[in-house]
Amino acid sequence: MLGSAALRELLLVVAVAVVGLLLATVAAFTPWPVTPGGSAPSGLVEVRGPSVSTDRPDGAVG
């Protein structure tokens, strides 16, 4: 059984972790304001590899 001080500390750590995750989620999915003359608004990065063509111009295989 946990002591009352240990239980309070554990609950505090869990509460801070939950608040951090909520703030990170809000920051990731909230649209950023567009500034006039500035760059495009930021968003989540899409991870995609480059599209590679399997056709070789010289007709060789492999």
Legacy VTK file of the C-alpha trace (Angstrom):
# vtk DataFile Version 3.0
C-alpha trace
ASCII
DATASET POLYDATA
POINTS 62 float
0.000 0.000 0.000
1.274 3.462 -0.887
1.651 6.105 1.762
-0.371 9.301 1.463
2.688 11.370 0.481
3.685 8.869 -2.206
0.126 8.744 -3.534
-0.056 12.553 -3.737
3.264 12.682 -5.578
2.165 9.984 -8.011
-1.114 11.797 -8.699
0.772 15.056 -9.262
3.105 13.401 -11.785
0.164 11.851 -13.649
-1.732 15.164 -13.636
1.266 17.076 -15.038
1.723 14.418 -17.730
-1.941 14.633 -18.757
-1.828 18.433 -18.917
1.341 18.251 -21.037
-0.269 15.834 -23.477
-3.362 18.024 -23.763
-1.273 21.126 -24.464
0.810 19.265 -27.059
-2.355 18.032 -28.779
-3.847 21.519 -28.860
-0.612 22.990 -30.239
-0.377 20.295 -32.925
-3.939 20.509 -34.224
-4.768 24.217 -33.803
-4.351 26.181 -37.027
-1.669 28.855 -36.806
-2.586 32.415 -37.735
-1.554 33.608 -41.165
0.491 36.781 -41.222
0.161 39.100 -44.223
3.211 38.748 -46.440
4.527 35.891 -44.334
5.019 32.235 -45.040
2.245 29.676 -45.275
0.668 28.503 -42.026
2.350 25.660 -40.231
0.817 22.233 -39.845
1.691 18.695 -38.995
4.467 17.235 -41.122
3.457 14.436 -43.444
6.088 11.730 -43.581
6.301 10.294 -47.082
9.142 8.804 -48.995
10.055 10.066 -52.447
8.175 8.516 -55.306
10.680 6.257 -57.046
10.146 5.135 -60.582
10.991 1.490 -61.236
11.312 2.129 -64.980
14.908 2.626 -66.030
15.483 4.739 -69.122
18.044 2.289 -70.538
15.668 -0.682 -70.318
17.874 -2.608 -67.881
16.305 -4.704 -65.142
17.396 -4.538 -61.506
LINES 1 63
62 0 1 2 3 4 5 6 7 8 9 10 11 12 13 14 15 16 17 18 19 20 21 22 23 24 25 26 27 28 29 30 31 32 33 34 35 36 37 38 39 40 41 42 43 44 45 46 47 48 49 50 51 52 53 54 55 56 57 58 59 60 61
